[in-house]
């Protein structure tokens, strides 16, 4: 994951399509801000995806979690 230290938005590497500057800051304010790499967040996201794949392959059903009524 990449994030902008100026506006706080986060992007996956695939969503950026090779860009290394923040598209939000560029379009909204006309400034170029380089994005910072977050290896810890990327590792956690990949671990969560791997766990979800494992649970799905074991036949466990994924239950959506939402606000309590």
PyMOL Python script that loads the backbone (N, CA, C, O; Angstrom):
from pymol import cmd

cmd.read_pdbstr("""\
ATOM      1  N   UNK A   1       0.837  -1.179   0.000  1.00  0.00           N
ATOM      2  CA  UNK A   1       0.000   0.000   0.000  1.00  0.00           C
ATOM      3  C   UNK A   1       0.883   1.243   0.000  1.00  0.00           C
ATOM      4  O   UNK A   1       1.968   1.270   0.581  1.00  0.00           O
ATOM      5  N   UNK A   2       0.380   2.256  -0.666  1.00  0.00           N
ATOM      6  CA  UNK A   2       1.026   3.562  -0.693  1.00  0.00           C
ATOM      7  C   UNK A   2       0.085   4.560  -0.041  1.00  0.00           C
ATOM      8  O   UNK A   2      -1.134   4.405  -0.114  1.00  0.00           O
ATOM      9  N   UNK A   3       0.635   5.571   0.586  1.00  0.00           N
ATOM     10  CA  UNK A   3      -0.219   6.611   1.155  1.00  0.00           C
ATOM     11  C   UNK A   3       0.390   7.988   0.920  1.00  0.00           C
ATOM     12  O   UNK A   3       1.598   8.145   0.741  1.00  0.00           O
ATOM     13  N   UNK A   4      -0.501   8.980   0.929  1.00  0.00           N
ATOM     14  CA  UNK A   4      -0.085  10.373   0.774  1.00  0.00           C
ATOM     15  C   UNK A   4       0.022  10.979   2.174  1.00  0.00           C
ATOM     16  O   UNK A   4      -0.944  10.971   2.937  1.00  0.00           O
ATOM     17  N   UNK A   5       1.180  11.492   2.496  1.00  0.00           N
ATOM     18  CA  UNK A   5       1.378  12.091   3.817  1.00  0.00           C
ATOM     19  C   UNK A   5       0.689  13.436   3.937  1.00  0.00           C
ATOM     20  O   UNK A   5       0.534  13.950   5.045  1.00  0.00           O
ATOM     21  N   UNK A   6       0.272  14.016   2.822  1.00  0.00           N
ATOM     22  CA  UNK A   6      -0.388  15.323   2.851  1.00  0.00           C
ATOM     23  C   UNK A   6      -1.886  15.185   3.122  1.00  0.00           C
ATOM     24  O   UNK A   6      -2.417  15.828   4.027  1.00  0.00           O
ATOM     25  N   UNK A   7      -2.574  14.337   2.326  1.00  0.00           N
ATOM     26  CA  UNK A   7      -4.032  14.232   2.478  1.00  0.00           C
ATOM     27  C   UNK A   7      -4.468  12.948   3.179  1.00  0.00           C
ATOM     28  O   UNK A   7      -5.615  12.849   3.616  1.00  0.00           O
ATOM     29  N   UNK A   8      -3.566  11.952   3.296  1.00  0.00           N
ATOM     30  CA  UNK A   8      -3.866  10.743   4.044  1.00  0.00           C
ATOM     31  C   UNK A   8      -4.523   9.622   3.256  1.00  0.00           C
ATOM     32  O   UNK A   8      -4.781   8.559   3.819  1.00  0.00           O
ATOM     33  N   UNK A   9      -4.804   9.821   1.971  1.00  0.00           N
ATOM     34  CA  UNK A   9      -5.448   8.772   1.186  1.00  0.00           C
ATOM     35  C   UNK A   9      -4.474   7.625   0.941  1.00  0.00           C
ATOM     36  O   UNK A   9      -3.262   7.829   0.877  1.00  0.00           O
ATOM     37  N   UNK A  10      -5.022   6.404   0.803  1.00  0.00           N
ATOM     38  CA  UNK A  10      -4.194   5.221   0.573  1.00  0.00           C
ATOM     39  C   UNK A  10      -4.564   4.581  -0.759  1.00  0.00           C
ATOM     40  O   UNK A  10      -5.722   4.621  -1.176  1.00  0.00           O
ATOM     41  N   UNK A  11      -3.558   3.981  -1.432  1.00  0.00           N
ATOM     42  CA  UNK A  11      -3.752   3.349  -2.720  1.00  0.00           C
ATOM     43  C   UNK A  11      -3.043   2.008  -2.733  1.00  0.00           C
ATOM     44  O   UNK A  11      -1.995   1.844  -2.107  1.00  0.00           O
ATOM     45  N   UNK A  12      -3.615   1.053  -3.445  1.00  0.00           N
ATOM     46  CA  UNK A  12      -2.891  -0.184  -3.721  1.00  0.00           C
ATOM     47  C   UNK A  12      -1.994   0.070  -4.922  1.00  0.00           C
ATOM     48  O   UNK A  12      -2.210   1.017  -5.678  1.00  0.00           O
ATOM     49  N   UNK A  13      -1.002  -0.768  -5.093  1.00  0.00           N
ATOM     50  CA  UNK A  13      -0.073  -0.587  -6.208  1.00  0.00           C
ATOM     51  C   UNK A  13      -0.808  -0.704  -7.542  1.00  0.00           C
ATOM     52  O   UNK A  13      -0.475   0.005  -8.492  1.00  0.00           O
ATOM     53  N   UNK A  14      -1.786  -1.572  -7.627  1.00  0.00           N
ATOM     54  CA  UNK A  14      -2.532  -1.746  -8.865  1.00  0.00           C
ATOM     55  C   UNK A  14      -3.378  -0.542  -9.223  1.00  0.00           C
ATOM     56  O   UNK A  14      -3.557  -0.246 -10.404  1.00  0.00           O
ATOM     57  N   UNK A  15      -3.893   0.144  -8.247  1.00  0.00           N
ATOM     58  CA  UNK A  15      -4.751   1.302  -8.499  1.00  0.00           C
ATOM     59  C   UNK A  15      -3.962   2.496  -9.025  1.00  0.00           C
ATOM     60  O   UNK A  15      -4.534   3.382  -9.660  1.00  0.00           O
ATOM     61  N   UNK A  16      -2.678   2.529  -8.773  1.00  0.00           N
ATOM     62  CA  UNK A  16      -1.865   3.674  -9.176  1.00  0.00           C
ATOM     63  C   UNK A  16      -1.443   3.639 -10.630  1.00  0.00           C
ATOM     64  O   UNK A  16      -1.152   4.687 -11.207  1.00  0.00           O
ATOM     65  N   UNK A  17      -1.401   2.477 -11.233  1.00  0.00           N
ATOM     66  CA  UNK A  17      -0.981   2.329 -12.635  1.00  0.00           C
ATOM     67  C   UNK A  17       0.369   2.986 -12.900  1.00  0.00           C
ATOM     68  O   UNK A  17       0.537   3.677 -13.905  1.00  0.00           O
ATOM     69  N   UNK A  18       1.315   2.777 -12.021  1.00  0.00           N
ATOM     70  CA  UNK A  18       2.667   3.286 -12.232  1.00  0.00           C
ATOM     71  C   UNK A  18       2.923   4.698 -11.728  1.00  0.00           C
ATOM     72  O   UNK A  18       4.068   5.149 -11.735  1.00  0.00           O
ATOM     73  N   UNK A  19       1.897   5.400 -11.294  1.00  0.00           N
ATOM     74  CA  UNK A  19       2.104   6.767 -10.781  1.00  0.00           C
ATOM     75  C   UNK A  19       2.741   6.703  -9.399  1.00  0.00           C
ATOM     76  O   UNK A  19       2.496   5.765  -8.640  1.00  0.00           O
ATOM     77  N   UNK A  20       3.538   7.677  -9.082  1.00  0.00           N
ATOM     78  CA  UNK A  20       4.149   7.738  -7.764  1.00  0.00           C
ATOM     79  C   UNK A  20       3.793   9.029  -7.042  1.00  0.00           C
ATOM     80  O   UNK A  20       4.345   9.322  -5.981  1.00  0.00           O
ATOM     81  N   UNK A  21       2.870   9.808  -7.615  1.00  0.00           N
ATOM     82  CA  UNK A  21       2.418  11.022  -6.947  1.00  0.00           C
ATOM     83  C   UNK A  21       0.926  10.888  -6.643  1.00  0.00           C
ATOM     84  O   UNK A  21       0.229  10.079  -7.255  1.00  0.00           O
ATOM     85  N   UNK A  22       0.455  11.672  -5.712  1.00  0.00           N
ATOM     86  CA  UNK A  22      -0.926  11.583  -5.258  1.00  0.00           C
ATOM     87  C   UNK A  22      -1.874  12.225  -6.278  1.00  0.00           C
ATOM     88  O   UNK A  22      -1.791  13.427  -6.530  1.00  0.00           O
ATOM     89  N   UNK A  23      -2.770  11.429  -6.862  1.00  0.00           N
ATOM     90  CA  UNK A  23      -3.701  12.000  -7.841  1.00  0.00           C
ATOM     91  C   UNK A  23      -4.715  12.952  -7.211  1.00  0.00           C
ATOM     92  O   UNK A  23      -5.178  13.882  -7.871  1.00  0.00           O
ATOM     93  N   UNK A  24      -5.062  12.735  -5.953  1.00  0.00           N
ATOM     94  CA  UNK A  24      -6.021  13.627  -5.285  1.00  0.00           C
ATOM     95  C   UNK A  24      -5.427  15.014  -5.083  1.00  0.00           C
ATOM     96  O   UNK A  24      -6.060  16.016  -5.416  1.00  0.00           O
ATOM     97  N   UNK A  25      -4.222  15.079  -4.542  1.00  0.00           N
ATOM     98  CA  UNK A  25      -3.580  16.379  -4.313  1.00  0.00           C
ATOM     99  C   UNK A  25      -3.315  17.098  -5.631  1.00  0.00           C
ATOM    100  O   UNK A  25      -3.431  18.321  -5.717  1.00  0.00           O
ATOM    101  N   UNK A  26      -2.955  16.318  -6.670  1.00  0.00           N
ATOM    102  CA  UNK A  26      -2.668  16.917  -7.976  1.00  0.00           C
ATOM    103  C   UNK A  26      -3.924  17.521  -8.585  1.00  0.00           C
ATOM    104  O   UNK A  26      -3.886  18.640  -9.098  1.00  0.00           O
ATOM    105  N   UNK A  27      -5.043  16.792  -8.534  1.00  0.00           N
ATOM    106  CA  UNK A  27      -6.265  17.303  -9.159  1.00  0.00           C
ATOM    107  C   UNK A  27      -6.954  18.360  -8.303  1.00  0.00           C
ATOM    108  O   UNK A  27      -7.497  19.325  -8.840  1.00  0.00           O
ATOM    109  N   UNK A  28      -6.941  18.197  -6.997  1.00  0.00           N
ATOM    110  CA  UNK A  28      -7.665  19.121  -6.127  1.00  0.00           C
ATOM    111  C   UNK A  28      -6.900  20.413  -5.879  1.00  0.00           C
ATOM    112  O   UNK A  28      -7.472  21.501  -5.944  1.00  0.00           O
ATOM    113  N   UNK A  29      -5.594  20.293  -5.594  1.00  0.00           N
ATOM    114  CA  UNK A  29      -4.812  21.469  -5.196  1.00  0.00           C
ATOM    115  C   UNK A  29      -3.710  21.840  -6.185  1.00  0.00           C
ATOM    116  O   UNK A  29      -3.072  22.882  -6.032  1.00  0.00           O
ATOM    117  N   UNK A  30      -3.478  21.007  -7.192  1.00  0.00           N
ATOM    118  CA  UNK A  30      -2.444  21.300  -8.178  1.00  0.00           C
ATOM    119  C   UNK A  30      -1.025  21.147  -7.673  1.00  0.00           C
ATOM    120  O   UNK A  30      -0.104  21.754  -8.220  1.00  0.00           O
ATOM    121  N   UNK A  31      -0.830  20.338  -6.626  1.00  0.00           N
ATOM    122  CA  UNK A  31       0.511  20.119  -6.088  1.00  0.00           C
ATOM    123  C   UNK A  31       0.922  18.668  -6.313  1.00  0.00           C
ATOM    124  O   UNK A  31       0.080  17.770  -6.357  1.00  0.00           O
ATOM    125  N   UNK A  32       2.222  18.454  -6.452  1.00  0.00           N
ATOM    126  CA  UNK A  32       2.758  17.111  -6.634  1.00  0.00           C
ATOM    127  C   UNK A  32       3.337  16.637  -5.314  1.00  0.00           C
ATOM    128  O   UNK A  32       4.267  17.235  -4.775  1.00  0.00           O
ATOM    129  N   UNK A  33       2.768  15.545  -4.799  1.00  0.00           N
ATOM    130  CA  UNK A  33       3.213  14.966  -3.529  1.00  0.00           C
ATOM    131  C   UNK A  33       3.554  13.507  -3.783  1.00  0.00           C
ATOM    132  O   UNK A  33       2.699  12.740  -4.225  1.00  0.00           O
ATOM    133  N   UNK A  34       4.788  13.116  -3.511  1.00  0.00           N
ATOM    134  CA  UNK A  34       5.175  11.727  -3.697  1.00  0.00           C
ATOM    135  C   UNK A  34       4.510  10.849  -2.642  1.00  0.00           C
ATOM    136  O   UNK A  34       4.369  11.245  -1.485  1.00  0.00           O
ATOM    137  N   UNK A  35       4.105   9.651  -3.057  1.00  0.00           N
ATOM    138  CA  UNK A  35       3.458   8.716  -2.150  1.00  0.00           C
ATOM    139  C   UNK A  35       4.500   7.919  -1.382  1.00  0.00           C
ATOM    140  O   UNK A  35       5.580   7.633  -1.900  1.00  0.00           O
ATOM    141  N   UNK A  36       4.176   7.566  -0.156  1.00  0.00           N
ATOM    142  CA  UNK A  36       5.073   6.786   0.695  1.00  0.00           C
ATOM    143  C   UNK A  36       4.605   5.328   0.719  1.00  0.00           C
ATOM    144  O   UNK A  36       3.403   5.059   0.715  1.00  0.00           O
ATOM    145  N   UNK A  37       5.540   4.404   0.743  1.00  0.00           N
ATOM    146  CA  UNK A  37       5.253   2.971   0.771  1.00  0.00           C
ATOM    147  C   UNK A  37       5.025   2.520   2.208  1.00  0.00           C
ATOM    148  O   UNK A  37       5.776   2.907   3.102  1.00  0.00           O
ATOM    149  N   UNK A  38       4.001   1.710   2.440  1.00  0.00           N
ATOM    150  CA  UNK A  38       3.692   1.173   3.771  1.00  0.00           C
ATOM    151  C   UNK A  38       3.834  -0.342   3.744  1.00  0.00           C
ATOM    152  O   UNK A  38       2.843  -1.039   3.525  1.00  0.00           O
ATOM    153  N   UNK A  39       5.026  -0.872   3.958  1.00  0.00           N
ATOM    154  CA  UNK A  39       5.192  -2.329   3.881  1.00  0.00           C
ATOM    155  C   UNK A  39       4.420  -3.081   4.958  1.00  0.00           C
ATOM    156  O   UNK A  39       3.947  -4.189   4.706  1.00  0.00           O
ATOM    157  N   UNK A  40       4.281  -2.515   6.138  1.00  0.00           N
ATOM    158  CA  UNK A  40       3.555  -3.208   7.214  1.00  0.00           C
ATOM    159  C   UNK A  40       2.084  -3.356   6.848  1.00  0.00           C
ATOM    160  O   UNK A  40       1.504  -4.423   7.051  1.00  0.00           O
ATOM    161  N   UNK A  41       1.484  -2.321   6.320  1.00  0.00           N
ATOM    162  CA  UNK A  41       0.080  -2.371   5.954  1.00  0.00           C
ATOM    163  C   UNK A  41      -0.133  -3.354   4.810  1.00  0.00           C
ATOM    164  O   UNK A  41      -1.123  -4.087   4.796  1.00  0.00           O
ATOM    165  N   UNK A  42       0.783  -3.374   3.858  1.00  0.00           N
ATOM    166  CA  UNK A  42       0.678  -4.301   2.740  1.00  0.00           C
ATOM    167  C   UNK A  42       0.791  -5.741   3.226  1.00  0.00           C
ATOM    168  O   UNK A  42       0.068  -6.614   2.745  1.00  0.00           O
ATOM    169  N   UNK A  43       1.685  -5.995   4.170  1.00  0.00           N
ATOM    170  CA  UNK A  43       1.842  -7.344   4.701  1.00  0.00           C
ATOM    171  C   UNK A  43       0.582  -7.783   5.443  1.00  0.00           C
ATOM    172  O   UNK A  43       0.160  -8.932   5.311  1.00  0.00           O
ATOM    173  N   UNK A  44      -0.023  -6.887   6.221  1.00  0.00           N
ATOM    174  CA  UNK A  44      -1.254  -7.223   6.928  1.00  0.00           C
ATOM    175  C   UNK A  44      -2.403  -7.498   5.970  1.00  0.00           C
ATOM    176  O   UNK A  44      -3.189  -8.420   6.182  1.00  0.00           O
ATOM    177  N   UNK A  45      -2.498  -6.697   4.917  1.00  0.00           N
ATOM    178  CA  UNK A  45      -3.562  -6.889   3.932  1.00  0.00           C
ATOM    179  C   UNK A  45      -3.393  -8.227   3.227  1.00  0.00           C
ATOM    180  O   UNK A  45      -4.373  -8.944   3.024  1.00  0.00           O
ATOM    181  N   UNK A  46      -2.173  -8.575   2.854  1.00  0.00           N
ATOM    182  CA  UNK A  46      -1.925  -9.854   2.196  1.00  0.00           C
ATOM    183  C   UNK A  46      -2.216 -11.021   3.137  1.00  0.00           C
ATOM    184  O   UNK A  46      -2.755 -12.038   2.701  1.00  0.00           O
ATOM    185  N   UNK A  47      -1.870 -10.894   4.418  1.00  0.00           N
ATOM    186  CA  UNK A  47      -2.168 -11.941   5.386  1.00  0.00           C
ATOM    187  C   UNK A  47      -3.675 -12.132   5.542  1.00  0.00           C
ATOM    188  O   UNK A  47      -4.144 -13.264   5.654  1.00  0.00           O
ATOM    189  N   UNK A  48      -4.426 -11.052   5.549  1.00  0.00           N
ATOM    190  CA  UNK A  48      -5.889 -11.145   5.652  1.00  0.00           C
ATOM    191  C   UNK A  48      -6.480 -11.812   4.416  1.00  0.00           C
ATOM    192  O   UNK A  48      -7.400 -12.622   4.528  1.00  0.00           O
ATOM    193  N   UNK A  49      -5.953 -11.472   3.227  1.00  0.00           N
ATOM    194  CA  UNK A  49      -6.440 -12.119   1.997  1.00  0.00           C
ATOM    195  C   UNK A  49      -6.117 -13.602   2.002  1.00  0.00           C
ATOM    196  O   UNK A  49      -6.948 -14.418   1.601  1.00  0.00           O
ATOM    197  N   UNK A  50      -4.913 -13.965   2.454  1.00  0.00           N
ATOM    198  CA  UNK A  50      -4.525 -15.375   2.509  1.00  0.00           C
ATOM    199  C   UNK A  50      -5.409 -16.142   3.479  1.00  0.00           C
ATOM    200  O   UNK A  50      -5.805 -17.272   3.194  1.00  0.00           O
ATOM    201  N   UNK A  51      -5.722 -15.545   4.617  1.00  0.00           N
ATOM    202  CA  UNK A  51      -6.592 -16.199   5.588  1.00  0.00           C
ATOM    203  C   UNK A  51      -7.996 -16.378   5.016  1.00  0.00           C
ATOM    204  O   UNK A  51      -8.617 -17.421   5.219  1.00  0.00           O
ATOM    205  N   UNK A  52      -8.497 -15.380   4.310  1.00  0.00           N
ATOM    206  CA  UNK A  52      -9.825 -15.481   3.707  1.00  0.00           C
ATOM    207  C   UNK A  52      -9.855 -16.588   2.655  1.00  0.00           C
ATOM    208  O   UNK A  52     -10.828 -17.337   2.568  1.00  0.00           O
ATOM    209  N   UNK A  53      -8.784 -16.694   1.852  1.00  0.00           N
ATOM    210  CA  UNK A  53      -8.725 -17.761   0.851  1.00  0.00           C
ATOM    211  C   UNK A  53      -8.696 -19.120   1.524  1.00  0.00           C
ATOM    212  O   UNK A  53      -9.343 -20.056   1.054  1.00  0.00           O
ATOM    213  N   UNK A  54      -7.951 -19.244   2.621  1.00  0.00           N
ATOM    214  CA  UNK A  54      -7.853 -20.506   3.339  1.00  0.00           C
ATOM    215  C   UNK A  54      -9.202 -20.898   3.931  1.00  0.00           C
ATOM    216  O   UNK A  54      -9.617 -22.052   3.830  1.00  0.00           O
ATOM    217  N   UNK A  55      -9.881 -19.947   4.542  1.00  0.00           N
ATOM    218  CA  UNK A  55     -11.178 -20.238   5.139  1.00  0.00           C
ATOM    219  C   UNK A  55     -12.207 -20.607   4.079  1.00  0.00           C
ATOM    220  O   UNK A  55     -13.046 -21.479   4.306  1.00  0.00           O
ATOM    221  N   UNK A  56     -12.148 -19.956   2.932  1.00  0.00           N
ATOM    222  CA  UNK A  56     -13.077 -20.265   1.850  1.00  0.00           C
ATOM    223  C   UNK A  56     -12.802 -21.656   1.303  1.00  0.00           C
ATOM    224  O   UNK A  56     -13.735 -22.399   0.999  1.00  0.00           O
ATOM    225  N   UNK A  57     -11.521 -22.016   1.174  1.00  0.00           N
ATOM    226  CA  UNK A  57     -11.186 -23.334   0.641  1.00  0.00           C
ATOM    227  C   UNK A  57     -11.542 -24.445   1.622  1.00  0.00           C
ATOM    228  O   UNK A  57     -11.726 -25.587   1.200  1.00  0.00           O
ATOM    229  N   UNK A  58     -11.644 -24.152   2.898  1.00  0.00           N
ATOM    230  CA  UNK A  58     -12.036 -25.143   3.903  1.00  0.00           C
ATOM    231  C   UNK A  58     -13.546 -25.303   3.988  1.00  0.00           C
ATOM    232  O   UNK A  58     -14.044 -26.136   4.746  1.00  0.00           O
ATOM    233  N   UNK A  59     -14.265 -24.519   3.225  1.00  0.00           N
ATOM    234  CA  UNK A  59     -15.717 -24.633   3.233  1.00  0.00           C
ATOM    235  C   UNK A  59     -16.402 -23.703   4.210  1.00  0.00           C
ATOM    236  O   UNK A  59     -17.622 -23.764   4.360  1.00  0.00           O
ATOM    237  N   UNK A  60     -15.658 -22.852   4.873  1.00  0.00           N
ATOM    238  CA  UNK A  60     -16.275 -21.889   5.785  1.00  0.00           C
ATOM    239  C   UNK A  60     -16.921 -20.787   4.980  1.00  0.00           C
ATOM    240  O   UNK A  60     -16.367 -20.325   3.983  1.00  0.00           O
ATOM    241  N   UNK A  61     -18.061 -20.378   5.402  1.00  0.00           N
ATOM    242  CA  UNK A  61     -18.747 -19.304   4.719  1.00  0.00           C
ATOM    243  C   UNK A  61     -18.350 -17.991   5.353  1.00  0.00           C
ATOM    244  O   UNK A  61     -18.287 -17.872   6.577  1.00  0.00           O
ATOM    245  N   UNK A  62     -18.081 -17.003   4.510  1.00  0.00           N
ATOM    246  CA  UNK A  62     -17.747 -15.677   5.025  1.00  0.00           C
ATOM    247  C   UNK A  62     -19.042 -14.944   5.345  1.00  0.00           C
ATOM    248  O   UNK A  62     -19.950 -14.871   4.517  1.00  0.00           O
ATOM    249  N   UNK A  63     -19.113 -14.411   6.536  1.00  0.00           N
ATOM    250  CA  UNK A  63     -20.300 -13.702   6.991  1.00  0.00           C
ATOM    251  C   UNK A  63     -20.001 -12.214   7.028  1.00  0.00           C
ATOM    252  O   UNK A  63     -19.053 -11.788   7.688  1.00  0.00           O
ATOM    253  N   UNK A  64     -20.812 -11.408   6.317  1.00  0.00           N
ATOM    254  CA  UNK A  64     -20.580  -9.956   6.360  1.00  0.00           C
ATOM    255  C   UNK A  64     -20.866  -9.400   7.747  1.00  0.00           C
ATOM    256  O   UNK A  64     -21.812  -9.819   8.415  1.00  0.00           O
ATOM    257  N   UNK A  65     -20.046  -8.461   8.165  1.00  0.00           N
ATOM    258  CA  UNK A  65     -20.220  -7.833   9.472  1.00  0.00           C
ATOM    259  C   UNK A  65     -20.696  -6.396   9.249  1.00  0.00           C
ATOM    260  O   UNK A  65     -20.113  -5.644   8.467  1.00  0.00           O
ATOM    261  N   UNK A  66     -21.736  -6.047   9.935  1.00  0.00           N
ATOM    262  CA  UNK A  66     -22.274  -4.704   9.798  1.00  0.00           C
ATOM    263  C   UNK A  66     -22.663  -4.143  11.149  1.00  0.00           C
ATOM    264  O   UNK A  66     -22.459  -4.793  12.174  1.00  0.00           O
ATOM    265  N   UNK A  67     -23.218  -2.950  11.161  1.00  0.00           N
ATOM    266  CA  UNK A  67     -23.625  -2.359  12.440  1.00  0.00           C
ATOM    267  C   UNK A  67     -24.794  -3.129  13.050  1.00  0.00           C
ATOM    268  O   UNK A  67     -25.629  -3.694  12.344  1.00  0.00           O
ATOM    269  N   UNK A  68     -24.828  -3.134  14.342  1.00  0.00           N
ATOM    270  CA  UNK A  68     -25.916  -3.814  15.066  1.00  0.00           C
ATOM    271  C   UNK A  68     -27.221  -3.041  14.879  1.00  0.00           C
ATOM    272  O   UNK A  68     -27.207  -1.812  14.813  1.00  0.00           O
ATOM    273  N   UNK A  69     -28.333  -3.742  14.795  1.00  0.00           N
ATOM    274  CA  UNK A  69     -29.628  -3.043  14.611  1.00  0.00           C
ATOM    275  C   UNK A  69     -30.032  -2.246  15.812  1.00  0.00           C
ATOM    276  O   UNK A  69     -31.087  -1.611  15.805  1.00  0.00           O
TER     277      UNK A  69
END
""", "prot")
cmd.dss("prot")
cmd.show_as("cartoon", "prot")
cmd.util.cbc("prot")
cmd.orient("prot")
